[in-house]
Amino acid sequence: MQYFPLTLPFYLGLIAIIMVLIALVELNVLAYAYEKMGVQPRYVFSLLILSLLGSYINIPVARLPNQEVVSNQIVSYFGVQYIVPTVKKWPGTIIAVNLGGAVIPTLLSIYLLRRNRLYLRGLIGVIAVAFFSHMLAHPVRGVGIAMPTFIPPLLAAIVAITLSWRHAAPLAYICGSLGTLIGADLLNLDKIQGLGAPIASIGGAGTFDGIFLTGILAVLLTGPFAPTDGDYPSRNPQTHTIGE
């Protein structure tokens, strides 16, 4: 089950953002920002590119009863155009997990959670973002569940800064990724029936763009609140980041 969740202009826009990030890191503008997350800059791009390419892959996990589904359409929501894949003789709505928008962000969030030992604050932050995401997410016919693109990173940054300025960067990624997946997607699965979406992808169309941007904007927004060089564990030779 492979298809890109966004139309070409928006997908190219995400690629352009990665290109800008590469340029900024080469100029040492963002290198420290990503170290604060516990991931070395040269590996950040691998994760971002994997997430972007992984958005093409949806892993089926369940199927809803037969119904008429929407096919071969482009649906606009808050200015973003989402692709409804072309299907024939489709058996209803397939519930799937998106590789780039769910699997990779979840694995990285778990790593950051364990590395920084943010168990309690992480739990509180995820619950907070999940609550607001659930309130703001809406069912969109043909697509599934969607929410405004910039809401997840903004929510994540506010919650992370409130809970822990010292660990705001990794906490923002954890809250933005897991909170959005739980609040917008998982808690709204009961609204999928009747939307006519051929594929309801967790972390896919409708939320992928927000989760992807969380990995970028959350760090940038929390950057000014991060600790000084001597305070953060990644500057300590006894600690390690991904890739060391």
N, C-alpha and C positions, 0 to 999 in steps of 0.2 A: 504494500500500500504506500506508493510513493507519489507525492505531489507537493509543490511548494505552496505554503499557506498564504503568501502575499503575492500581489501582482508584481510584475517585473520592475516598475519604477520604485516601489517601496523596498523591494528586495535589494535593488542596486543601491538604494539609499543606505541600507544597513552595511553593505560592503564598503561604501564611501566612508562611513563612520569608522570602520576598522582601519582604512587607509590613513585617516586623520590621526587615529590613535598611534599607529606605527610611527608616523612622522613626529608626533609629540614625544613618544618614548625615545626616539633617536635623538631628540633635542634635550633629553633628560628632564622633560616637563612632568611626565607621569610615572617615571620609573619608581620613585619612592612611593607614589600613591598605591601602586599595585603590590609593592612589597608589604605595605601595611595590611593587605588582605592575606598575606602568607603565601603568595604565588609570585614567583619571579617573572618579570616582564616578558622575557622571551617565551615563556610558556603560556602567558595570558592569551596571546594571539592564536596559539594552537587550540586553546579551549574555546575561544570565540568563533574561530573558523569551524571547528567541529560542531559547535552549537548551530551555526548558520547552515552548514551542510546537513546536519542531523535533523533539521526541521523538515527535510524532504522525506524522512522515514517515519512512518507510523506503525506501531506494533499492536495488532488487534488483540484485545483481551476479552471482549464480550460482544453480544449482539442483541439488540432490542427487537421486539416482534415486528413482523412485516408491516410496512406502511409505504405510502407514496413518498418518494424522496425527490429533493430538488437536484438538478444536474446541470453542469456546464453553464454556470452563472458567475458573475462577479458581484459581490455584495459589499456596499459601503457602510462603514460604521465609524462615526467620529472622524471622518476624513480619510480613513484607511480603507483600502480596497482588499477584500479577502476573496480567495478563489474557492468556488464550489467545484470540486472535481467532476469530470464527465464519467458517468457510470451507466451501465446497461444491465438489465435483469438483476438489480441489486436487492439483496435479501432484507432490506430494512436499514436501520442505523447501526453502524459498527462503532463500538466504543474502543478507542485505541489510546496508546501512550506514545507521545511524540519524543523521539530520541533527543533532539536538540533543545526542546523546550521543557522537558520534564526529567528525563533520565540523567543527562549530563549535569544540569543545575542541581538536582537532588544529591548526586554523588559529591559534587564540589561543596555543597552546603554542609553535608555530613562531615566532610574532611575539615572544613573551617570551624565547625561546631566543636569537634573533638580537639583540634589543634589549639584553639583558644579557650577551651573549657567554658564555653558560654551556655551551658545547659539550661540553667534557670532563666537567664535573660533571653536566651534564644527562644525558649518555650513561650515566654511572655510576649516577645516581639512577634513571633509567628502567629500567635493567637490574635494579637492586635491587628496585624495586617490582614489576616484571614477574615476577621470580622468586617473591616471596612471594605475589603475586596468583595466579600459576599453581598454587601449592601449596594455596591456600585456596579456589579456585574449584571448583565442583562442577556436574556436569550435572544438570539438573532436567527431568523429563519434561514435555513440552508447552511449556516455556519456552526451554530451551537451556542456556546456561551462566549460573550465578548465584553471587554471593558476598555475605557480610554487608555491609549498607549502609555502616557506618561504618569498615570496614577500609581502603578506599582513602585517605580523607583522613588517617587516623591514620598509616598507613604513609608517606604522602607527607610529612607534617609531621616525623616522626622522621628520615627519610632526608635531607630538605632541611636541617634544623637541623644534622645531623651533617656534611654536606658543605660548607655555607656559611651561617653565621648571617647574614651581611650581605645575601645574596640569597635568604634562606629563603622569602620569600613567593612570588616568581615561580617559584623552583625547585620548591616544593611543588606548585604548580598543574601544572607541566610533568610532574613525576614521577607525580603522582596521576592525571592524565588519560591520558598516553601509556603509562605503566606498566600501568595497569589494562586499557586497550584491548589492549595486546600480550599481557600475561600471562594475563588472564582470558578474553579473547575469541579473539584470533588464534591463540594457542598451544593452544587447546582445540577448534579447529574439527574436528579428527579425531574428537571425541567426540559430535558433533552427530547423526551417522547413528544411527538407531534410537531417538531420543528422542521421535519423533512430534511435534516442534514444527513447525507450519505455516510459521513464519518464525523463522529464527535471525538475530537482528539484532545486528550488531557495534555496541556502545555503546547498545543498546536494552534491552529487558526483561531483568532480571537484573543489569545493571551500570549502567544509566542513573542510578538514584538515587544510587549511590555516586560516580559521576563528577560529577554535578550538585553534590552536597554538597562535593566536593573543592574546587570553586571558591569555596565559602563557608568551610568549616571549616579548610581548610589555611591560609588567610590569617589567620584568627582564632587558630589554634594557634601560628603562627609569629610573630605580632605582637610578643610580649614580647621576642623575640630580634632584632628588626629594628634597624637603625642609627638614630642620632639624626638630627634634621632636617638638620644640616650635613653628614652623611656620605652621604646617599642621593642618587643622581644626579637623581631627579625633582625635587629642590628646586633644582637648578642651572638657571638660565635658559637654558643652552646645550643642555639636553636636552629631549626632548619625550615626551609620553605620548599614547595614543590619544585623538584628538579635538582635539589642539592644532594 
